[in-house]
Amino acid sequence: MREDINKIEELLERCLTSENIVYNDIRSFVLSNSKRIRSKLALLYLKANNSEITDDIYKILMSGELVHNASLLHDDIIDNNDVRRGETTIGKKYSSKMSIIAGDYLLSIAVKNLLSIDNSEILNKFLICTQEMSKAEIKQFENRGKKHQLEEYLEICRGKTAALFSAILESSASICNLPQENAKKLGEVFGILFQIKNDISPSSRDNDKKNGVFTVFDILSVEKTNNLIDNYKEEILSIISKYPNEEYKQGIEDIINSL
């Protein structure tokens, strides 16, 4: 999929201006050290279903990357982060206000890009997604310092992370005339799994503890957390079981095992 990922990188580079040092730093932030996991999952999903990667698909994937990066710029302010991807954050280098404005700038580019797709349903899916992301972040902020139940934790994961995976996959399915409910479910389950795996990483746990955020290890034992992860992996395998292209279906399996 290297050519497809390179295409997305080119589109991102083209849409981000370099008018001054601030714009250059925003551009560098978006273009550097990202795994593009959302785009990779969507490409694997589409190729596993023998679908063509069209210009509209590239626009959806590029927009998904912009929304994700906008959320990181906002998260850095919420979490008081000084470093992101090994570099000084926009908020630390300039100010928290600049990080918020930069995030809004990326969101505006994403919306403009989605408007160029001749399908109003796509923009609506992304607008609902960003609303869900914001609601989940508000709930997490309200819960700081409080230990909550597993279902409430999973609901936050569903909103702040899985919603974007689902929006990207469901929108891609819509363009390619694939079952949208299946795509949405894959995005939701993968997104929750992705967030759980992120939350149990040492660096993330340290940051969450610093900010009073309780996550899965605060709710479940290590053994039960591992069982939960295995259950989500099995659910993904069930969701993709009938995809016709075995090579790319194996790619999805590989990506969940690499998390």
Secondary structure as GFF3:
##gff-version 3
##sequence-region A 1 259
A	DSSP	alpha_helix	2	15	.	.	.	ID=ss1
A	DSSP	alpha_helix	21	31	.	.	.	ID=ss2
A	DSSP	alpha_helix	37	48	.	.	.	ID=ss3
A	DSSP	alpha_helix	55	78	.	.	.	ID=ss4
A	DSSP	beta_strand	83	84	.	.	.	ID=ss5
A	DSSP	beta_strand	87	88	.	.	.	ID=ss6
A	DSSP	alpha_helix	90	93	.	.	.	ID=ss7
A	DSSP	alpha_helix	96	115	.	.	.	ID=ss8
A	DSSP	alpha_helix	120	142	.	.	.	ID=ss9
A	DSSP	alpha_helix	150	157	.	.	.	ID=ss10
A	DSSP	pi_helix	158	162	.	.	.	ID=ss11
A	DSSP	alpha_helix	163	175	.	.	.	ID=ss12
A	DSSP	alpha_helix	180	199	.	.	.	ID=ss13
A	DSSP	alpha_helix	202	210	.	.	.	ID=ss14
A	DSSP	alpha_helix	216	219	.	.	.	ID=ss15
A	DSSP	alpha_helix	222	239	.	.	.	ID=ss16
A	DSSP	alpha_helix	246	257	.	.	.	ID=ss17
###
